[in-house]
């Protein structure tokens, strides 16, 4: 028998979020909860409206992949945790700036192809 108020979908979503990667990630998105929810599936992260923006909490296996995902959200952000994610975002930024300056000749190989 299910306890009152038990939501199996919410329970599954929370469980999936816990096993998605070994690194905990906390990022403040400078956007609205509505805009963030349109771009981030519920199973991918927990989103909480705060006074400063939307707190995104999730897990990641690779920092470079998470950096690319965050960059693709198209909103300003601040990484609260971990420092390695800030470093991955800086590397991605440098790589993109170098590519833009060189007309794309310096991008290097694409992973996963």
Secondary structure, 3 states (H helix, E strand, C coil): CCCCCCCHHHHHHHHHHHHCCCEEEEEEECCCHHHHHHHCCCCCCEEEEECCEEEEEEEECCHHHHHHHHHHCCCCEEEEECHHHHHHHHHHHHHHHHHHHHCCCCCCCCCCC
